[in-house]
Amino acid sequence: RWKGSWDHDQKGLPGGLVLDAHLEAISDIDFFKEFENVFDRNTNRQVYSYATATRGWGNHTLLLKLDRRETYTTSTDKILLQQVPKAELRFRPLNLFGTPLAFSYQARFNLFSVDKGGEYKGTYGRGDLYPVLSYSLSSLPWLSFTPSAGYRMTYYTKTLLPGQVLDGDAFLRRYLFLGAQAAGPRFSRLFTLGERKFKHLVEPTAQYTQYASLADASVPVADENDSITARREMRYALVNRVLMKTASGSSEVLLFEVAQRVSLDNDQPLTRVTEGGVAETSQRGPLDLALRINPSSALFLDTRLAINAVTGRWDALTFLSN
């Protein structure tokens, strides 16, 4: 029984591209459970390999990616999803004509190869365009309010037929996005530990999101972009950050966030639990706790915990470190 992995980073490629690659292979998925001593690896049910090339200029960021993800449902059965390739262009918000009105967009193309068993297998393409306009209504440094609106179009070369058969007609999915985000009031405190100077920031945030579907169909789900449904919801968060002063500015060494989503549609609860034959629902989603510690390039810790809104028990725990 064996496991092999290879990592490679390279700068200075033609066109100013930066390469990041990780290849992983394993004899069987139970290798993690029996031989890995780190919690997040011991419980791992996925084998993931990827190669990305990125380049940034001005407000643009270009991402090119190849990847292969194998998710094991049993010791021998698996779901395969590959991107061969993915191309993504992002344009960060740019203020128009010197006004608080800003424009941004995302454009993506994916060629997926998928095998989820049965007739749910094959190759299909997905093209996605998502322009957004936003407007900042506050000039105060400790308080901000930004409404936004967007129009998203996603084209699928294949859709799902009844019985999860990946052989339906091509389809153009369209929906409107309306949102608003308020952040603040922000509080901060400066302090010193030894010769290091730090800044502690506390910031409450509230975010409203509404998706209005203009056309929908049974589309294959590869990531979160495909599972968006018409809905209205709020997300509340309290964010704590600790920044350390450096020679070039500052860097974040700690983040602790408590957040929760709340559905504004009575017929779309975010939590459903059935225990003892009794079903309970809640408009609230899980209480999400996130802790990230990154004091140096040699130490990184990212832990996330989701607590069920109905039962009060934790639903998911992830732990990443270097």
C-alpha positions in Angstrom: 0.0 0.0 0.0 1.3 3.4 -0.9 0.7 7.1 -1.2 2.6 9.7 -3.4 2.4 13.4 -3.7 4.3 16.2 -5.5 4.1 20.0 -5.1 5.6 22.6 -7.4 5.6 26.4 -7.5 7.2 28.5 -10.2 7.2 32.1 -11.1 8.5 33.9 -14.2 6.7 31.8 -16.7 5.9 33.2 -20.2 3.2 35.9 -20.0 4.0 36.6 -16.4 2.1 33.5 -15.2 2.7 31.9 -11.8 2.3 28.1 -11.5 1.1 26.2 -8.5 0.7 22.4 -8.8 -0.2 19.5 -6.4 -0.4 15.9 -7.6 -1.6 13.1 -5.3 -2.1 9.4 -5.8 -2.9 6.6 -3.4 -3.3 2.9 -3.5 -6.7 2.9 -1.7 -8.7 5.5 0.3 -8.4 3.6 3.6 -4.7 4.4 3.6 -5.5 7.8 5.2 -7.5 6.2 8.0 -4.9 3.6 8.8 -1.6 5.4 8.4 -2.2 9.2 8.7 -1.9 10.7 12.2 -3.3 14.2 11.5 -7.0 14.5 12.1 -8.0 16.2 8.8 -6.0 13.6 6.8 -7.2 10.7 8.9 -10.8 11.4 8.0 -10.2 12.4 4.4 -12.3 10.7 1.7 -10.9 12.6 -1.3 -7.9 12.5 -3.5 -7.3 15.8 -5.2 -4.7 16.9 -7.8 -4.5 20.3 -9.5 -2.4 22.6 -11.5 -3.1 26.4 -11.7 -1.5 29.2 -13.6 -2.4 32.8 -12.5 -1.6 36.3 -13.7 -2.7 39.7 -12.4 -2.6 43.1 -14.2 -4.5 46.2 -13.3 -7.9 45.3 -12.1 -7.7 41.9 -13.8 -6.9 38.4 -12.5 -6.6 35.5 -14.9 -6.8 31.9 -13.6 -6.2 28.7 -15.7 -6.7 25.4 -14.0 -6.7 21.6 -14.5 -7.9 19.4 -11.6 -9.1 16.0 -10.7 -11.1 15.1 -7.6 -12.0 11.6 -6.5 -14.5 11.4 -3.7 -14.9 7.9 -2.2 -18.4 7.0 -0.9 -17.1 3.5 0.2 -13.7 1.9 0.1 -14.1 1.1 -3.6 -17.0 3.3 -4.9 -16.1 6.9 -5.9 -17.4 10.0 -7.6 -15.0 11.5 -10.2 -15.0 15.2 -11.2 -12.4 16.7 -13.5 -12.0 20.2 -14.9 -10.1 19.9 -18.2 -9.7 22.9 -18.2 -11.1 25.9 -16.3 -10.4 29.5 -17.4 -11.6 32.4 -15.3 -11.2 36.1 -15.7 -12.0 38.4 -12.8 -12.3 42.2 -12.9 -12.1 43.9 -9.5 -14.5 46.8 -8.7 -13.5 49.9 -10.6 -15.1 53.3 -9.8 -16.8 54.8 -12.9 -16.1 58.4 -13.9 -14.8 59.3 -10.4 -18.1 58.4 -8.8 -18.9 55.9 -6.0 -20.5 53.7 -8.6 -18.3 50.7 -9.3 -18.3 48.0 -11.9 -16.9 44.5 -11.7 -17.4 41.2 -13.5 -16.5 37.5 -13.6 -16.2 35.4 -16.7 -15.6 31.7 -16.6 -15.4 28.7 -18.9 -15.3 25.1 -17.6 -15.1 21.8 -19.4 -16.1 19.1 -16.9 -15.7 15.3 -17.0 -17.9 13.6 -14.5 -18.8 10.1 -13.3 -21.2 9.8 -10.5 -22.4 6.3 -11.4 -25.2 5.1 -13.6 -26.0 7.4 -16.5 -24.7 10.5 -14.6 -21.4 10.5 -16.5 -19.9 12.2 -19.5 -18.4 15.5 -20.5 -20.1 18.9 -20.7 -19.1 22.6 -20.9 -20.2 25.5 -18.9 -19.8 29.2 -19.7 -20.6 31.9 -17.1 -20.8 35.7 -17.2 -21.6 37.8 -14.1 -21.4 41.6 -14.3 -22.1 43.6 -11.1 -22.7 47.3 -10.3 -22.2 48.5 -6.7 -22.5 51.9 -5.0 -20.9 53.0 -1.8 -23.2 55.3 0.2 -20.8 56.1 3.1 -17.6 58.0 3.2 -17.0 57.3 6.9 -13.9 55.2 7.6 -15.6 53.3 10.4 -18.9 52.6 8.7 -19.9 51.5 5.2 -23.1 50.6 3.3 -22.9 49.2 -0.2 -25.9 48.1 -2.3 -25.2 46.1 -5.4 -27.0 44.5 -8.4 -26.0 42.0 -11.0 -27.2 39.8 -13.9 -25.8 36.3 -14.3 -25.9 34.1 -17.4 -24.7 30.5 -17.3 -24.7 28.3 -20.4 -24.7 24.5 -20.1 -24.0 22.3 -23.1 -25.9 19.5 -21.4 -28.6 19.2 -18.7 -30.0 16.4 -16.6 -32.9 14.2 -17.7 -35.2 12.3 -15.3 -33.3 9.5 -13.6 -30.1 11.6 -13.4 -29.2 11.1 -17.0 -26.6 13.6 -18.3 -27.9 13.9 -21.8 -30.4 16.8 -21.9 -30.5 19.7 -24.2 -28.3 22.8 -23.9 -29.6 25.5 -21.6 -29.0 29.2 -20.7 -29.7 29.8 -17.0 -30.3 33.5 -16.1 -31.0 35.2 -12.8 -30.9 38.7 -11.2 -28.9 39.4 -8.1 -29.7 42.2 -5.6 -27.7 42.7 -2.5 -26.5 45.1 0.2 -23.7 45.0 2.8 -23.3 47.1 5.9 -20.1 47.0 7.9 -19.5 48.8 11.2 -19.2 50.6 13.4 -15.6 49.4 13.5 -13.6 49.4 16.7 -9.9 49.1 17.0 -7.2 49.0 19.7 -3.4 49.2 19.4 -1.1 47.2 21.6 2.4 46.0 21.8 3.9 42.5 22.6 7.7 42.7 23.0 9.0 44.6 20.1 6.0 43.9 17.9 3.1 46.3 17.3 -0.4 44.9 16.8 -3.9 46.3 16.0 -7.1 44.5 17.1 -10.2 45.2 14.9 -13.8 44.3 15.8 -16.4 44.7 13.0 -20.0 43.6 12.9 -21.4 43.0 9.4 -24.9 42.4 7.9 -25.4 41.3 4.3 -28.7 41.0 2.3 -28.8 38.6 -0.7 -31.6 38.0 -3.2 -31.5 35.8 -6.2 -34.4 36.1 -8.6 -34.4 33.2 -11.2 -35.5 34.2 -14.7 -35.0 30.7 -16.2 -34.2 27.4 -14.6 -33.8 23.7 -15.4 -32.2 20.6 -13.9 -28.5 21.4 -14.4 -25.5 19.2 -13.4 -24.0 20.4 -10.1 -20.2 20.7 -10.1 -19.8 23.5 -7.5 -21.7 26.2 -5.6 -22.4 28.2 -8.8 -24.8 25.5 -10.0 -26.8 25.1 -6.7 -28.0 28.7 -6.5 -31.7 29.0 -6.1 -34.2 31.9 -6.0 -34.1 33.0 -2.4 -33.8 36.0 0.0 -31.6 35.8 3.1 -29.5 37.8 5.6 -26.1 37.0 6.9 -24.9 38.4 10.2 -21.3 38.2 11.4 -19.0 39.5 14.1 -15.4 39.6 12.9 -12.3 39.9 15.0 -9.0 40.5 13.3 -5.5 41.0 14.7 -3.0 42.7 12.4 0.8 42.8 12.9 2.8 45.8 11.7 5.5 44.8 9.2 8.1 46.7 7.3 5.9 46.9 4.2 2.6 47.6 6.0 0.7 45.0 8.0 -0.4 41.4 7.9 -3.2 39.5 9.4 -2.1 37.0 12.1 -5.4 36.1 13.6 -9.1 36.0 12.5 -12.1 34.8 14.5 -15.5 35.1 13.0 -19.0 34.1 14.3 -21.6 34.2 11.5 -25.1 32.9 10.7 -27.5 33.1 7.8 -31.3 33.6 8.1 -33.8 32.8 5.4 -36.4 35.5 4.7 -38.7 33.1 2.8 -41.0 31.1 5.1 -41.1 28.2 2.6 -37.3 27.9 2.4 -35.9 27.0 5.8 -32.1 26.8 6.0 -32.1 23.9 8.5 -34.1 20.6 8.4 -33.8 17.9 11.0 -35.8 14.7 11.4 -35.4 12.8 14.7 -37.7 10.0 16.0 -39.9 10.5 13.0 -40.5 14.2 13.9 -39.3 16.9 11.4 -38.1 20.2 12.6 -37.1 23.2 10.6 -35.5 26.6 11.2 -35.2 29.7 9.2 -31.6 30.0 10.6 -28.7 28.2 9.1 -25.9 26.7 11.2 -23.9 28.9 13.5 -20.5 29.1 11.8 -17.3 29.6 13.8 -14.1 30.3 12.0 -10.6 30.6 13.5 -7.5 31.3 11.4 -4.0 31.8 12.9 -1.1 32.8 10.6 1.7 34.4 12.6 4.3 33.5 10.0 4.9 31.6 6.8 6.0 28.6 8.8 2.7 28.3 10.8 -0.8 28.2 9.5 -4.0 27.0 11.3 -7.5 27.2 9.9 -10.4 25.6 11.9 -14.1 25.9 11.1 -17.1 24.6 13.1 -20.8 24.5 12.2 -23.4 24.2 15.0 -26.9 23.0 14.0 -29.5 25.6 14.5 -32.1 23.1 15.6 -30.2 20.5 17.7 -27.4 22.7 19.0 -24.9 19.9 18.1 -22.0 20.5 15.7 -22.6 19.4 12.1 -19.2 19.8 10.6 -15.6 20.4 11.7 -12.7 21.1 9.4 -9.1 21.6 10.5 -6.2 22.6 8.2 -2.6 23.3 9.1 0.9 23.3 7.7 
